[in-house]
Amino acid sequence: MKSLKNKITVFLLLLLGSALLFPFSKRKGDEESSAVQFLKVASLNGPSSIPVAYLYENAAILDGAPVEFQLYASPVTELPKLLAGEVDIGFLPPNIAAKAYNSSNHALVMMGISGNGNLYLLSDDASLSSLGGLAVKRVYVAGQGATPEYVFRYLAEGLNVQMDFSIQTAELAAALASGKIHYALVPEPFATVATSKSASVRRSLDIQKLYGEKQGGGSYPMTVMVCRADFARKYPDTVQKFLNSYKKATEWTVSHPQEAGTLVEKHTLGLKADVAAASIPNANYVWIPAKKGRGDMEKLLSVFLSFAPESIGGALPDDGFYF
C-alpha cells in the first residue's frame, strides 16, 4: 500500500510539474479559435466606411472569424479606443496615424492605404482652369489641420490664395449652389453633392492630378488602416484574413457602386444610398499594403512636416510603422 501511495505521489508531482512547465500549451485548433475571437474593427461614420459596408453585410468572407464592428463619429473618438486596446483595427487620416505611432511608443502600425486622394476644387467660375487662377481669391477649405489643408497649401505656394475655414464641410455644397461662395476645396462625397445641386458648379481642378504632376507621380493617401501593434504581432494570421477580406470588399465596392450605396444606407454608415453610389467613381478607394504604399505615404507626411511638424509627431515614422 505504501508503495502504491508513493507511486501516486510521484505521478501527481510529475503531472503538476508538466502544468508548471507548459501552463499555456494548447492544441492548434484552440490557438486558432483564440486568435479569431478578439477581432474588433472600428470604422468612421461617413465616406471612409463605404467599402466596410460590404463586410457588415458579408461577415462570412472572413473564413469563420467573428468580427465586431464599431462605428465612430470621428478619429477623435476612435483613436483613444485603439490606444486603450478596446478595438484592434481601425481607419484614420494619415497624419493622425503617424502622430499616434510617434507619440504612443509605437502602439499602432499602418496596415495599408484604404483611400487615395479625392479632393476637388469646385467653382461656378467658368474661366477657372489652373491654380494660377486662384491668386488672391478666397477659397473655402474642408478639413482644417488635415490633408485637404496641407495638400492645398503645398500646391498653392506663392499664389497668395486666401484660405477660409469658416464654413462647415457639410454646408459647403449648399453655399456653392446658392452662389454665397465661389471657390471651395472639398473631398468626396461632398464634391458629388455640390455638383448635383447646381448646374453651374463644376469640378474645376482635379487636386489628385495636380499633386501627381508636382510630385512626379503617385497620389496622396486620404485614409489608412491601422492595427494595434501587439495584436498584429500576436495574431498575424487573423489580421491577414481581415486584410484579404477588406481588399475583396474594396474591389467589389468599386465595381458595384449602386449595390454598395444600398448597403451603406442599410447599415446606417452616414450616407444615403444615392449619394454614396454616385460618389464611388470619384472617391479613389484602393487597397495598397503598407510597404508598397510607403513611398506615397512618406511624400504626403513630408508635406505635413514642412508646414506643421507637430501634426505628425515631429518626424517621419520609422520602419516599424509599416506592417
MOJOPE-V861263 format. One record per residue. N is the residue number from 1. RES is the residue in one small letter. SS is DSSP state (A for helix, B for strand, O for the rest). NEAR is the number of other ideal C-beta (glycine too) atoms within 10 Angstrom. Layout:
# MOJOPE-V861263
n=N res=RES ss=SS near=NEAR
n=N res=RES ss=SS near=NEAR
This chain:
# MOJOPE-V861263
n=1 res=m ss=O near=5
n=2 res=k ss=A near=6
n=3 res=s ss=A near=7
n=4 res=l ss=A near=8
n=5 res=k ss=A near=9
n=6 res=n ss=A near=10
n=7 res=k ss=A near=10
n=8 res=i ss=A near=10
n=9 res=t ss=A near=10
n=10 res=v ss=A near=10
n=11 res=f ss=A near=10
n=12 res=l ss=A near=10
n=13 res=l ss=A near=10
n=14 res=l ss=A near=10
n=15 res=l ss=A near=10
n=16 res=l ss=A near=10
n=17 res=g ss=A near=10
n=18 res=s ss=A near=11
n=19 res=a ss=A near=10
n=20 res=l ss=A near=8
n=21 res=l ss=A near=8
n=22 res=f ss=O near=9
n=23 res=p ss=O near=7
n=24 res=f ss=O near=5
n=25 res=s ss=O near=10
n=26 res=k ss=O near=11
n=27 res=r ss=O near=8
n=28 res=k ss=A near=7
n=29 res=g ss=A near=8
n=30 res=d ss=A near=10
n=31 res=e ss=A near=13
n=32 res=e ss=A near=16
n=33 res=s ss=A near=13
n=34 res=s ss=A near=13
n=35 res=a ss=A near=18
n=36 res=v ss=A near=18
n=37 res=q ss=O near=11
n=38 res=f ss=O near=15
n=39 res=l ss=O near=22
n=40 res=k ss=B near=19
n=41 res=v ss=B near=21
n=42 res=a ss=B near=25
n=43 res=s ss=B near=26
n=44 res=l ss=B near=22
n=45 res=n ss=O near=16
n=46 res=g ss=O near=20
n=47 res=p ss=A near=26
n=48 res=s ss=A near=24
n=49 res=s ss=A near=24
n=50 res=i ss=O near=30
n=51 res=p ss=O near=30
n=52 res=v ss=A near=25
n=53 res=a ss=A near=27
n=54 res=y ss=A near=24
n=55 res=l ss=A near=22
n=56 res=y ss=A near=20
n=57 res=e ss=A near=16
n=58 res=n ss=O near=14
n=59 res=a ss=A near=15
n=60 res=a ss=A near=9
n=61 res=i ss=A near=19
n=62 res=l ss=A near=18
n=63 res=d ss=O near=12
n=64 res=g ss=O near=11
n=65 res=a ss=O near=21
n=66 res=p ss=O near=11
n=67 res=v ss=O near=19
n=68 res=e ss=B near=13
n=69 res=f ss=B near=19
n=70 res=q ss=B near=13
n=71 res=l ss=B near=18
n=72 res=y ss=B near=20
n=73 res=a ss=O near=11
n=74 res=s ss=O near=11
n=75 res=p ss=A near=22
n=76 res=v ss=A near=9
n=77 res=t ss=A near=12
n=78 res=e ss=A near=23
n=79 res=l ss=A near=22
n=80 res=p ss=A near=12
n=81 res=k ss=A near=16
n=82 res=l ss=A near=26
n=83 res=l ss=A near=15
n=84 res=a ss=O near=10
n=85 res=g ss=O near=13
n=86 res=e ss=O near=12
n=87 res=v ss=O near=24
n=88 res=d ss=O near=24
n=89 res=i ss=B near=25
n=90 res=g ss=B near=25
n=91 res=f ss=B near=24
n=92 res=l ss=B near=24
n=93 res=p ss=O near=23
n=94 res=p ss=A near=25
n=95 res=n ss=A near=25
n=96 res=i ss=A near=22
n=97 res=a ss=A near=29
n=98 res=a ss=A near=29
n=99 res=k ss=A near=22
n=100 res=a ss=A near=24
n=101 res=y ss=A near=23
n=102 res=n ss=A near=17
n=103 res=s ss=A near=14
n=104 res=s ss=O near=14
n=105 res=n ss=O near=7
n=106 res=h ss=O near=15
n=107 res=a ss=O near=16
n=108 res=l ss=B near=27
n=109 res=v ss=B near=24
n=110 res=m ss=B near=27
n=111 res=m ss=B near=26
n=112 res=g ss=B near=23
n=113 res=i ss=B near=26
n=114 res=s ss=B near=25
n=115 res=g ss=B near=27
n=116 res=n ss=B near=19
n=117 res=g ss=O near=26
n=118 res=n ss=O near=26
n=119 res=l ss=B near=28
n=120 res=y ss=B near=24
n=121 res=l ss=B near=25
n=122 res=l ss=B near=28
n=123 res=s ss=B near=25
n=124 res=d ss=O near=18
n=125 res=d ss=O near=16
n=126 res=a ss=O near=9
n=127 res=s ss=O near=7
n=128 res=l ss=O near=19
n=129 res=s ss=O near=10
n=130 res=s ss=O near=9
n=131 res=l ss=A near=19
n=132 res=g ss=A near=10
n=133 res=g ss=A near=16
n=134 res=l ss=A near=24
n=135 res=a ss=O near=12
n=136 res=v ss=O near=8
n=137 res=k ss=O near=15
n=138 res=r ss=B near=13
n=139 res=v ss=B near=20
n=140 res=y ss=B near=23
n=141 res=v ss=B near=24
n=142 res=a ss=O near=21
n=143 res=g ss=O near=19
n=144 res=q ss=O near=13
n=145 res=g ss=O near=14
n=146 res=a ss=O near=19
n=147 res=t ss=A near=24
n=148 res=p ss=A near=24
n=149 res=e ss=A near=20
n=150 res=y ss=A near=23
n=151 res=v ss=A near=24
n=152 res=f ss=A near=23
n=153 res=r ss=A near=17
n=154 res=y ss=A near=19
n=155 res=l ss=A near=21
n=156 res=a ss=O near=19
n=157 res=e ss=O near=13
n=158 res=g ss=O near=8
n=159 res=l ss=O near=15
n=160 res=n ss=O near=10
n=161 res=v ss=O near=21
n=162 res=q ss=B near=13
n=163 res=m ss=B near=15
n=164 res=d ss=B near=14
n=165 res=f ss=O near=14
n=166 res=s ss=O near=8
n=167 res=i ss=O near=17
n=168 res=q ss=O near=9
n=169 res=t ss=A near=18
n=170 res=a ss=A near=11
n=171 res=e ss=A near=14
n=172 res=l ss=A near=23
n=173 res=a ss=A near=23
n=174 res=a ss=A near=15
n=175 res=a ss=A near=16
n=176 res=l ss=A near=28
n=177 res=a ss=A near=19
n=178 res=s ss=A near=10
n=179 res=g ss=O near=11
n=180 res=k ss=O near=12
n=181 res=i ss=O near=21
n=182 res=h ss=O near=18
n=183 res=y ss=B near=23
n=184 res=a ss=B near=27
n=185 res=l ss=B near=27
n=186 res=v ss=B near=26
n=187 res=p ss=B near=26
n=188 res=e ss=O near=25
n=189 res=p ss=O near=27
n=190 res=f ss=A near=25
n=191 res=a ss=A near=26
n=192 res=t ss=A near=25
n=193 res=v ss=A near=21
n=194 res=a ss=A near=23
n=195 res=t ss=A near=20
n=196 res=s ss=A near=16
n=197 res=k ss=A near=14
n=198 res=s ss=O near=16
n=199 res=a ss=O near=9
n=200 res=s ss=O near=14
n=201 res=v ss=O near=21
n=202 res=r ss=B near=17
n=203 res=r ss=B near=16
n=204 res=s ss=B near=20
n=205 res=l ss=B near=22
n=206 res=d ss=B near=14
n=207 res=i ss=A near=22
n=208 res=q ss=A near=20
n=209 res=k ss=A near=11
n=210 res=l ss=A near=20
n=211 res=y ss=A near=22
n=212 res=g ss=A near=16
n=213 res=e ss=A near=10
n=214 res=k ss=A near=12
n=215 res=q ss=A near=17
n=216 res=g ss=O near=7
n=217 res=g ss=O near=10
n=218 res=g ss=O near=16
n=219 res=s ss=O near=22
n=220 res=y ss=O near=26
n=221 res=p ss=B near=26
n=222 res=m ss=B near=29
n=223 res=t ss=B near=24
n=224 res=v ss=B near=25
n=225 res=m ss=B near=26
n=226 res=v ss=B near=31
n=227 res=c ss=B near=26
n=228 res=r ss=B near=23
n=229 res=a ss=A near=18
n=230 res=d ss=A near=14
n=231 res=f ss=A near=22
n=232 res=a ss=A near=19
n=233 res=r ss=A near=12
n=234 res=k ss=A near=13
n=235 res=y ss=O near=23
n=236 res=p ss=A near=12
n=237 res=d ss=A near=12
n=238 res=t ss=A near=24
n=239 res=v ss=A near=22
n=240 res=q ss=A near=13
n=241 res=k ss=A near=20
n=242 res=f ss=A near=24
n=243 res=l ss=A near=19
n=244 res=n ss=A near=14
n=245 res=s ss=A near=20
n=246 res=y ss=A near=24
n=247 res=k ss=A near=17
n=248 res=k ss=A near=16
n=249 res=a ss=A near=24
n=250 res=t ss=A near=19
n=251 res=e ss=A near=15
n=252 res=w ss=A near=17
n=253 res=t ss=A near=23
n=254 res=v ss=A near=17
n=255 res=s ss=A near=10
n=256 res=h ss=O near=15
n=257 res=p ss=A near=17
n=258 res=q ss=A near=12
n=259 res=e ss=A near=16
n=260 res=a ss=A near=23
n=261 res=g ss=A near=24
n=262 res=t ss=A near=17
n=263 res=l ss=A near=23
n=264 res=v ss=A near=30
n=265 res=e ss=A near=17
n=266 res=k ss=A near=12
n=267 res=h ss=O near=18
n=268 res=t ss=O near=11
n=269 res=l ss=O near=22
n=270 res=g ss=O near=20
n=271 res=l ss=O near=21
n=272 res=k ss=O near=13
n=273 res=a ss=A near=16
n=274 res=d ss=A near=14
n=275 res=v ss=A near=20
n=276 res=a ss=A near=29
n=277 res=a ss=A near=22
n=278 res=a ss=A near=20
n=279 res=s ss=A near=24
n=280 res=i ss=A near=25
n=281 res=p ss=A near=12
n=282 res=n ss=A near=17
n=283 res=a ss=A near=26
n=284 res=n ss=O near=21
n=285 res=y ss=B near=23
n=286 res=v ss=B near=20
n=287 res=w ss=B near=21
n=288 res=i ss=B near=19
n=289 res=p ss=B near=16
n=290 res=a ss=A near=20
n=291 res=k ss=A near=12
n=292 res=k ss=A near=13
n=293 res=g ss=A near=24
n=294 res=r ss=A near=17
n=295 res=g ss=A near=12
n=296 res=d ss=A near=21
n=297 res=m ss=A near=26
n=298 res=e ss=A near=16
n=299 res=k ss=A near=17
n=300 res=l ss=A near=27
n=301 res=l ss=A near=25
n=302 res=s ss=A near=13
n=303 res=v ss=A near=21
n=304 res=f ss=A near=26
n=305 res=l ss=A near=20
n=306 res=s ss=A near=12
n=307 res=f ss=A near=12
n=308 res=a ss=O near=14
n=309 res=p ss=A near=11
n=310 res=e ss=A near=11
n=311 res=s ss=A near=20
n=312 res=i ss=A near=25
n=313 res=g ss=O near=20
n=314 res=g ss=O near=12
n=315 res=a ss=O near=11
n=316 res=l ss=O near=15
n=317 res=p ss=O near=23
n=318 res=d ss=O near=10
n=319 res=d ss=A near=7
n=320 res=g ss=A near=11
n=321 res=f ss=A near=23
n=322 res=y ss=B near=19
n=323 res=f ss=O near=20
